[in-house]
Amino acid sequence: MKVRGFIGILFLCIQIGLIVHARFIPERFFCWAPYDQHTKFQVFVSIDGKTLSPEETVARYKYKMKGWEQRSIDNIFSLISQYENTYGKDDNAQVTMIYSTNGHDEKKWTFKHE
């Protein structure tokens, strides 16, 4: 019985530690931390001077590229960066995102190749 209690307490302590950790990192993929950011955004992509349509941009990243994001906007930065550094690395895509988090002033994010 003591082993089960120890395992239960250890599990809860690990969960609390992960929640606290998630509050201090931009991406919050696997945590119980609340989604306290709401971001309005739009992504623009051009390849070899041709601007992709919204439909082509969604097909490229397999995720919405305009609208509201309830989670951290860093999740979308990460999604785009991962795609462009792997599958799209030879496309030389120019990616720009215009976004506003929690109603604040608009910001501009530009993907930079590694």
N, C-alpha and C positions, 0 to 999 in steps of 0.2 A: 504494500500500500504506500509506503514511503517513497518508493521509486516512481510510482505513478504521480504522486503529488509533486515530486521534484521535477519530473518531465513537464507537467502542466505549468508549473511556475516558470520553468526555463522557457517554455514556448511563449508565454505571455510577456516575459521580459525581452525576448528577442523581437516580438512584435512591437513593443513600445520603443525599443531601440531603433527599429527600422522606420517607424513613424517619425521619430525625432530626426533621424538622418535625412529623411525625405524632405523635411522642411527647409533644408539647407542646400539642396541641389536643384538645378533647373528642371530636369526631367523627373517626373514622378510616375513611372510606369507601374510598378508593382508595390503599391503602398496603400495604406488606409487614410493618408492625408487628404483632407478635403480639397475639392476643386474650387479654389477661391479666386481664380482668374477667369475672366471672360474676354475673349479677344475677337474683334472683327478684323478680318484679313482678306487679302487677295494676292495671288501669286501670278507673276508674269514671267514667261519663259521665251527666249529666242535662241534659235540654233541657226548658225550661219546667216544671220541677218533676217531670218524669217520668224515672226512672232507666232507662237503656237496659239491655237484657239483654246478657249476654256475647256472644251471637250478633249482636245489633244493633251492638255496639261493634266487633266484628271486621269486620262488613260496612262500617261507616263508614270505618275506617282501612285496610282491606285488609291487615291484619297481625294476628298474634296479639296479644291484649291481656292475657294471663295466662300465666305460666310462667317459663322460664329464658331469659335473653338472654346469649349468649356474647360479644357485642361490647359496646362502650361503651353505657351506658344513654342517653347523650346522643343516640344515633341515634334512639331512640324519642321522646325529647323533641322532636327536630327534626321527625320524621314527623308527630306530633300538632300541633305548632305550625304547620307549613306547611299542613296541612289546615284547621285552624281559622282561619287568617289568609287563606285563599283560598275554597275551596268552602263551608266552614262558617261564614263570617264573619257571616252573618245569622241563624244559629241560636241565638246567645247560649248556647252550650254551657258547662257547668261541668265541667271535666275535672280529675280527681285521680288520681295514681298513688302507690301505696304500693310501695316497693321496698327491697331490701337487697342491697348489693354485697359479694361475697366473704365472706358470713356476718356482716357488721357489723350494727349496729343498724338498724332500719327507719327510712326517711326518707319524707317526704311531698313530692311535687312537685305543684304546681297550675298549670295553664295560665293565663296572663294575656294578655288581648287587647291587641294593639298599638294 
